[in-house]
Amino acid sequence: MTANRLTLNSSKTEFLLIGLKNQLAKIYNSLLDTSHFARNLGFIFDEHLTFSERITSLSKACYYHIRQLRCMRPYLVSSTAYTIATCIVHYKLDYCNSHYKKFLKSQLSRFQHIQNSLACTIVKAPKSSHITPILRSLYWLRITEYKLLLLTYKVLTTTQPPYLHNLISIQRPRSIRSSSVVTVAQPPSSSSLKITDRSFCYASPCL
């Protein structure tokens, strides 16, 4: 920043060191006001990339709105309840949900419980109800499915963006019966990223 003649406002800047625990233990700088997590475009990243802070924060916000919606639900028609649930709660689950693809099953289950609770609130069903028919009636896919399927469909139909289209290959069906089924092959992992003894610093302005 000094080389580019920029001034760092320490009162509005927080530093996040990301790495493994043994890597972070080797780093100590009393001049940096480090944080355990930071926001980037509303998505919370923690120092170990476990996304635990993101999950906790999102769960609290969603359940708060679900409780409020549950109190109002007897006075709302189904279409209004659906609109409120989609605009206030479900969009929070959809935002950046492509990141959730590599989450642990235990982490994804917390998000799925949120969606299930929201769906039961809309249709005024008990929490113990079988959730699959309810999700189908609302035309909701499970967490992580919608965004990835939509992105894949757009890439296949528009060939844009090229850097994603070049990674996708279609598997041809072996039988005539499955000729209408489109199967996408998983692209090979060509990343050369390796875990070393290095860490990096991420700085984000405090909001």
N, C-alpha and C positions, 0 to 999 in steps of 0.2 A: 504494500500500500504506500510505503514511503517512496518507492521507485516510481510509482505512478502519481505521486503528489496527491494522495488521498489521505483524509483524516479519519481515524477510527474513533467513533463515539463509544466509549466504554460503557456508558450508562444505557445504551440501546443495543448493545451487541453481546451475545452469549456464544461461547465456544463449546463445541461438542467433540470430544475425542472418541473415535469409534475403533474398536479392536477387541481382541480377546482379553480375558482378565489378566493373564500373565504379561500381555503386551502393555496394557494400561498401567500395570504396577511399576513398570520401568520408567514411566513418564511422570515427571513432576515439575511444574512450572508455577511458582507462586505469583507470577505476573499475570497469569491468565485466570479469569473468572470462569471456570468450567462448569458445565451443566450436565446432568445425567440424561437429559433428553432435550430435543429441540423440534420445532415445527417447521415444516417445509411445505408451503401451499396447503396448510391445514392438516397435513399428515404428520404424525408424531414419530420421530425416530429416536431410539434410545441408544446408549453407548455400546451395548452388546448386540444390537439389531435383533432382539428377541420380540420387539413390538408389544411388550407387556403393557407399557404405559398407554399405547394406542388402544389396546383392547379394553383396558380399564376405563379410560376416558370415554370411549364410544359407548360402552355398556351403560355407564351411569347416565349419559345424555339420552340414550334411546329408552331406557326403562323409565326415566322421569316422564317423558312424553307419553309413553304407553299408559302409565298410571293416570295421567291427566285425561287421556282419551277414553280410558275405561270408565272414568267417572261421568263423562259426557255422553257415552255411547247410548244409553237409554233414550236420549232426547234427539238423536241423529238418525236420519235415514241411511240406508246402506251406502248409497252413492257418495253422500257427504263424508261418512266415516272413512270410506276408501280413499277419497281425495286427501283428507287430512293426514291419514296414515302414510300415504305415498309421499306427500310433499314435505312432511315434517320428520318422519322417522325413516322410511325405507330409503330415501335418497342418501341418508347418512351411511347406510350399509352398502349402497352401490358405489359411493365415492371411493375411487382408487382401489376397488375390490380385486383388481387383477393382481395386486400385491399379495393377496391372501392365498394364492394358489399353492405356495410353498409353505404355508403355515402348518403347524402340527395339528393333528386331528382334535386334540383337546382344545386348541385355540379356536379352530373353526366351529367346534360344537357350541361355544359360547355365543358366536354370532348367529348360528342356526337357531339357538334357543330364543334369541331376540326376535328373529323373523317369525318363528312359530308362535310366540306370545302375541306379536302384533297381528298375525293372521287370525288367531282365536278371538282377539278383541274385536276385529272388524265384523266377523260373522256371529259374534256372541256365543261362541262355543266354549265348553269347559276346557281347562288346561290339559286334562287327561285325554282329550279327543285325538283320534288318529289324524295326523297332520297332513299326510299326503293328499287325500281328497280335498282338504281345505285349500292347500296351496294350488292345486289344479283349478279349483273353482275361481281363484283369484288370478289365474294365469301367471303365477310367480314361479320362477325357477329357484333352485336352492342357491345358497351363497356361493359365489365364485363362478357359477355356471353362466349367468346371463352376460356379463361383460366379455368374457372370453369367447363365448359363442357368437355374440354380436360382432366382435372384432374380427373373428375368423370369417364370418359370412361376408363382411364388407371387403375383406382382403381378397376372398375368392371371386366375388362378383365385380369388383372394380379394379383389381390388381394394384391397388394403392394402399399403403405406401410400398414402393418397390422393394425396400430392404426387408420388409416382412413377407411380401409375396414370394421373394426368391428363396425363402426358408421353407415354404410350404410345398409339399409334394402329395399328390393324390394317389391312394392305393386303389388299383383296379380290382373290382370284385371277381372272385373265381367262379361264381355261379351266376346263372341268368336271373334267378329269383331276387338276388340282392343287387341287381344292376342299377336300381334307383337310389341305392344307399351310397352316400359320399363318405369315404373314410380318409381322414387326413393322417399322414404318417408323422410321427414325432420327429422334429428336426434333430440332427446330431448335435451333441454338445461340443463346440469347438473353442470354448473359452480357455485361455491360457493363464487365467488368474490363479495364483497360488498363495496360500497363507504363508507369510514370512514374518519376520520380527519387526515389520514396519507397521505404523499406524498413520492415520491421516486426521486432519482437523477439519471440522465443518463449522462454519460460522453463519449464524442466522440472526437477523435483527429481531429484537423482542417486540411482540405486538401487544 
